[in-house]
Amino acid sequence: MAPEHSEIPVPSALGAEPLRIHHPEGAFVPTPASRIALKAIAADTGRFRGRGLDWGSGSGLLAIAAARLAGVEEVLGLELDPRGVAAARENARANQVDDRVRFVESDAYQPASAEGRRVLAAFRDTTDFMIANPPSSSPVGDGFEMRRVVVRGARDYLKPGGVLLLSVSAQYGEERVAGLLRAAPGFRHDGVGATTDLVPFDMERPDLRRDVRTYAREEERGGPTYTFRNPRSLETPMTAIEAWNHFQATGESPLSRWQSHFLVWEG
């Protein structure tokens, strides 16, 4: 059985103490994408000031980390799973930021309660920053739709000049990132905040194995290709179909990079 607590070291910009995160069964467990988002926040703390939203806050890791920054006034976390909301509230208290962080149960930008809707409505057009670390993929379409939902909805909440830190790992390819901006006019891509080196897209994880199969089906339907790297030849790109077939033949995971991108809302 997986442990229900994680002690996560953080860059010094986010405080001297590690973050202590409780993630009971069913709640979101911090992942490599979570950790690279932490690195992006710490590397550019000046972008994180004022009021913030954390879309898909899980057990609260990124919202709590942002709330440690001196310039941050408050963060509201939106989380679909009530188990995650309960864990996030507990974690905010344990990490002593519960005076600056709130969490509400919400399906994307649709809170489940009238109180949650009232709280979120107060962030419309007044939000200085957003953080979104959606699951690595969604099991339908091309796997990228959650990120489109995040970016389209963010336009209603960010003030001009506000920033969105969005997890978009490298296998999605530049074409899909560019498509985000076309689908939500008014955003400007402002670079990659943090990235890992090439690392295995761990096919031992059932969710990541499912994702590669989802991507391969999208390529089979004629969608844009994905960009993995061959574990035996790092400079050789692999489509999702090639990555899936390679895994089936060898058991080896393809390679990708976990990344966090900055988008700026210009209105």
N, C-alpha and C positions, 0 to 999 in steps of 0.2 A: 504493500500500500504506500502511495506517495505521501511524503510529509505534508502537513497542512500549514507549516510556517516556513517562511524564507527570511533570512537576514541578508539584505542586499547592500553591499558596499556601494557608496556613491562618490562621484568626483567631489573634491573639496569645495567647489563652488556651491554644492547643495547641502553643505553642513558636515560637521565632523563625525556625526553618528550615522551608522548604517540605518537603512529603512527596515523596519520590522513589519512584515506583511503576513497576515493570516489569510489563508485561502482554503476554506473548508471544501469538502467534496461538492463539486458542481460549480464552484466559483472559479473565476479566471486565474490561472497560474502565470506568474511573470515568465516571459519568453525572451529569446535573444532579441526580438524586435522591441520588446519593452526596454531592454537594457541599452540598446542603441539610441532609443528615444531619450532616455535619461542622459546619455552622453551629449546628445544634441542640445538639450536644455541647458546643461552645465557649460557647454562650450560657447553659448551665446546668450547669457543671462539677461542682457539688456533688452532682448525682444520680449521678455516675460515680465510685464508690469501691469498694474491695474487689475482689471477683471478678466477672468478666464473661464472657458468652458473646456471640459474634458469629455469628448464624445466616445462612448463605449468604455467607461472608466474601469470596468472589471472590479478588481479588489482595491482599487484606489491608488495604485502605485504612482502614476504620473501626476495625478492631481495633487497628491500629498507632497511629492517632490517639488512641484512648482510652488506650492504654498510655503515652502521653506525660504523662498527668495524674498529678500527684504522689500523689493518693489511691488510684490504681489499683494493686492488687497483682499481678494476672495476668488475662489474657484468653485464652480458648480460642475459636478460629475453626473453624466447621463448614462445609465446602465440598464439594459433590458432585464437581466436576471435578478430577481429580488434577493437571491442568496448573495450575489455580488454586492448589491446595495448594502445589505446588512454587514457583510465583511468589511466593506470600504468605510462605513461609519465607525466600526470598531477600530480599524487601522488608523483612521484620523485621530481618534482619541489616544491610541497607543503611541502615536508619533507626535502628539501634542500640537496638532494643527487644526483641531476640530472647531476652533473659533474662526477659521478662515476658509473651511472647506465644507460643502454640503453635497449630498448625493440624493438623486431622485430616480425612481424607477421610470424608465422611458424607452419606448421603441423608437429608435432614431431620435427625431425631434418632437415626439409625441408622448409627453409624460402620461402616466397611467392615472394620476389623481388630479383633482381640481387644484389642490395646493401646489403640486408639481408644475402644472401648467402656469399657475400664477407666478411662481418663482422663475421659471424659464422665460416667461414673457418680459420680465424686467431686464433681461440681457439683450433684447432685440436692439440692434444698432448701437449698442454701448459696450460691446465686448472688445477688449484689447488684444487678446490672443486666444487661440484654440489649439488643443492637442487632440489628435485622433490616431489611435493605434488599433485599427480594426483587426479582426482575425486575418490570418495570412491570405485567406481566400473565402469566397462563398461558393457553395456547392452547385450553383446554377450558372448558366451563361458562360461568360469568360472568366468568372471569379473575381471581377474587378468592380462589381456594381456597388458594393458598400462604400468604396472610396468616391464614387460618383455621387452617392447620396450625401456623404459628408460634405463634399465641396459645394454641391448645389444649395444645401441648407445653410451652410456657413455664411452665405451672402446676406441672410436675414439678420445675422447677429453681430458680425464684425463691423466695427467702425472703420472708416477709410484709414488706411495705413496699418490696420490690424493684420496679424500674422496667423497662419495656420501651419502647425507642424504635423505633417501627415506621413505615416509609415507607408512606404511604397518600395517593396524589395525589388532588386534589380531584374529578376526574371520576367517581370511584366513588360519591360522594354520601353524605350523612349516614346514610341508611338502612342501608347496608352496614357502616358503622363501628358503628352501634348494634347490628347483628346480630352483630358480633364479640363484644360483651359478653354478649349473650344465649347465644351458643354456648359461651362459656367463663366461666361464673359465677365471681365472685371478683375480677374485674378492674374497675377504675374508670378511666374516661377522664379524663386530667388535663391536657388542653389540647394545642394544637399548638405544638411546640417551635420550629419554624422553617418559613417558607413563602416561596416566590417570589411575585412579582407574576404576573399573567396572562402566560403565555408560550405560544408555539406548541407544541402536541403534535405534534412534528415528523414529518409524514407522509413525509418523505424517508427516514426510518429504517424499514427493512422491518419491524422488530419492532413499532414503534409503529403502523404502518399495519395490520399483522396484528391488533394489539390492538383497534383501533377496529372492525374487521370482526367480531372476536369479540364485542365489546360489542353491536354492532348485531344480531347473530344472537340474543343473549340477550334483547334487547328484543322481537325478532320472536316469540320463544317465550313472551312474556308476563312476563318477569322485570322487576324494578324498573329504572327508567330511570337513565341516566347523566347527568351534568351537565357539559357543555362550555360554552364561551362562543363566540359568533359573532365571527370576526375583523373583521367589518365593523360590528358594533354590540356593544360590549363588555358591555353590561348585558343582552343578549339571551341567555338560556340555549338550548342546543341538546342534544337527545337524541343518543345515539350514531348512530341511524339518520339524523337530520338532519345530523350532522357528516360521516358517510360520504357521503351524497348531495351535500353541499356540496363536499366534496373532489373527488368524481367530476366535478362540474360546473365547478369553478373552479380546482382544483389548490391551494386554500388550506387550510392546516392549521387545525383548530379550536384553541381556547385552553383551557388548564387551569393549575393551580398544582401544583408539586412541593411536597410537605409531609411533615414528620415529626411523628408524634403520640406523646404519652406515655401509656402505660397503667401503672397501679399495681396490683400484686398484693396484695390484702387477705386472701386465703385464705378 
